[in-house]
Amino acid sequence: MEAEQILQARLERLEAGEAVDKIIAGLPEEESELLYLAAQIRTIPKPARNPVIVQAQYRKVVQAAKQTRAPSPLQFALKWLVPVGMALVLFAALAGIWGGINWLSNRNTAPEQIASSGGDLTKTPETVPTQAGGTTPTAEQIPTPNKSTGPQIATLQGVHGIVQVQNPDGSWATIQTAEVKAGQTFRTWSLSSAQLFFFDGSVVSLGANTSVEIESLNAQQDGPRLITLFQPYGETSHSVAPSLAENSSYIVHTPSATGEAKGTTFQVSVIADEGSSFAVVEGEVAVTGQQTTVDLTPGQITSIENNEDPSEPAFWVNAQGEVTQTGEVWIIGGVPYQTRAGTAFFGNPDIGDLVSVRGQLLTDGSRMADRIEILSQSFVNQFKIMGIVEAMGVMRWTVTGQEIQINDATQIDEGIEVGDQVLVRGVVQEGGALLTTDINSFQNETHFEFTGLVEQIKGSIWVISGKAIATNQETKISGDPEVGDLVQVKGRILPDGTWLAREIEKVIETDHFEFIGIVGSMNPWVVDGISLEVSKLTQKSSGIEIGSRVHVEGVVREDGTWLASAIQLLDEQTQLLIFVGIVDDVDPWVVNGIELDVTDTDRIGNIVEGSLVRVYVQIQEDDAWLVERIELIETDHFNGCIIFRDVVVAVSDEEITLQNGMDIPREVAEIFGNLDEGSESGVPVIVILCFRPNQEIIYARITVIDIESEPPPEPITEGKVTICHIPSGDPSKANTITVDESALAAHLAHGDSLGACDGSEGQNNDTQIDDKGDKKNDKNDKNNKGNKDK
Amino acid sequence: MVDSEAILIQRAQNGESKAVGELYMQHHEQIYRYVWSKVNDPNLAEDLTGEVFMRMVSRISTYHPTGVPFQAWLYRIARNLIIDHIRKAKSKPAVPLEDVPFIKDRSAGPAILIENKLTVEKLQEALKQIDHDQAEVIRLRFLVGLQINEVAERLQKTAAAVKALQHRGLAALRFSMR
């Protein structure tokens, strides 16, 4: 054998783990030296990749891939098919979403609030953002936050997922709660979050994948307060306690800028290697980049690329909608948003998905997206049927009267027989054929899958996002996942309730979840021990009660929240199908290439070719698609509102000018309180503005804050708004109520006013009205109460 | 179901961003190791690795599956980027040669390899002294951790040629480090 062959053979033994001293036996000295050298090179420590950078690069690469492709007409057509109810809900979302603005507390606020938007302007320093997510304790279980025990100590608590503090030797210790001092650094992992409480009442909320170092700390209440933080990456929300002492400071450094605040509420977002942004809800923040400083007032945001100066302050917006175009310009809810290198994407949003976007109104009237996060995955071309297997062929099955096609790629649970209850999912093909991708049985064992954070591995039991997952010899584990990694888990829920993994695969992005379980609670939602967040977009079957067996699906959001898009009763069998598409022809009716049998044109209305429509179809025994009705989907609804506190500096008969420089036309403004024309500047107000896509302000509500009265009005508290409700337009029946922010616009539209009614004492103040206008007893709404108390 | 690489590449070429993401996940570790083995700076390697994949995105439509294997194509992108980087870095003021920490001691015998811990700096300096192909094989085999056939695929050589380069490379390295 030649020397190189011998060397390679010995190297293979080395690589298999054999000791080098054994391997060199019998070799000439020169060859032995080569092996020693190879062994030494192999032992040189290899650097590990920084997971934060990997995640950022992954997103950048995926985003770049999206930008290199033009939106195809087919994708734009939004051709999808969903079970009853889902489309209605999405339609309601498209038509009625009142702009989401609560991104300052998005990551820590229940998605119901996120999805329905609203600003958290009255968060006091003592306020603890709501913990949300599949693994978090319920509101009642969250311990009351304690302030830190001294001005030079901060308390880290409210931990969700994996949160670590760095030890003096550089290693990291995973903690549940900790007292931290100046010089210490802590970090959160994916799907994780925590809060940091200072002695003066200031609070920092850390989002997922965030690191913060306390550079200096003296949070005294009786003297100058000094808090300096360094945030190399991630997202934080700051609720800074007011300090009357001179020389007080609250400073956040990022690699690209420094923000200084005094008594304010703001957020800092840092993308590693890209830059950072500061946004203000209340008070003021001075942001300094390389050389210049900009002052941010409520409602404003600035971005700072590394080694650059801050951008001119812009107004931030937050909205939700369906994605109809990706690329350099995204169209969300019909509104174009430019993207840039630093735009952050979460959940790999794509065409057809429902997303939340937050961004900036630029001076030229365009919008720039800073962050786009998926709220609900697209149902493009997809169908779902729950039902009973009636016939099983090689290429075709019949489920609840509906023929479905099977091919080699169809994944079918083992052991399914005629008469079993199944969940069928697949793709609608041209002409309307239903090609099946998955058939899951929920006869005895049920299927689950979700993306989660590996928190512990104890023998065969893994704890993934708080859920104990059993593994056995048949479990396929790929990608060498370790504690701290994101994984996708698929498996079966055994009759004894055990979640047994079939596959555990390391992944980089959060994804959807789905499982079947028993409803343990409906307020808040808990199914099979998993806490679920719901939004007004969540489709819920009617008739669900505690103990019902339901199929749940949704998306895992960046902060670890499990946001349900559908909670469906397993007994429900769906024959009515709904799909969305572009009208190809109206005589005869063709939508997305599918011919429709339309018998009652009276129920269709004025729809022309090219319109985006939602079609309700009853599939007949002869496979004809009989249309029940067709609805036009309006895509040009306004979808952006912002809310902030500010000060009116001038009032004329044409416009109202705010301190932040914004002019509000009088004709669209509703004013509550005394704001006389020509009045002196300096009147504090709460402003709600809603825009059309062309930036035109279509609605403004300006409420004068009466600083003389105590307590001041509390227009918004953790997703709830106090309003004066006037039933049936009868002012004599006015009463003070709190409503979800999502319902605010509707209430304002029918004449209710922001804030408590005058002389509301003695009126029924305990009534709440939910999104649907249904009254309910405050005492029963523990969730809302819990949120408020925190 | 895991797509075969050919299908994955085709999906990526069709503009499916998720497929591009999967390609990143499949290859980023090795590309990072390779870049690090060339530039000996973990942070710079992070940056360049990102650039490799951004370039992959912009050029993936030009990749022909019947040509070089995909991994070899990626390594070629990485190699070109590193060359670009070094070229640019050279146009900036360089560190004086006398400040380079590694000083070769040719009088030392083979024992020096065992007594003195081999550092990546020493290795990098020594790799510069040997034939380029040999150095490339040493990097890919022992720093990146590839098998002979994987190295052969990336360098577009036969396994026998790689074995020969490996042997000669180690011998040249040993001589260079003395």
Interface residues (C-beta under 8 A of the other chain):
Chain A: A3 E4 Q5 L7 Q8 L11 E30 E33 L34 Y36 L37 A38 Q40 I41 R42 T43 I44 P45 K46 P47 R49 N50 I53 V54 Q57 Y58 K60 V61 V62 Q63 A64 A65 K66 T68 R69 D273 N348 D350 A409 Q411 V507 I508 E509
Chain B: M1 A12 G15 E16 S17 K18 V20 G21 Y24 M25 H28 E29 Y32 R33 W36 P42 A45 E46 D47 T49 G50 F53 M54 M56 V57 S58 P110 L113 I114 L118 T119 V120 L123 I138 R141 F142 L143 G145 I148 K163 A164 Q166 H167 R168 L170 A171 L173 R174 M177
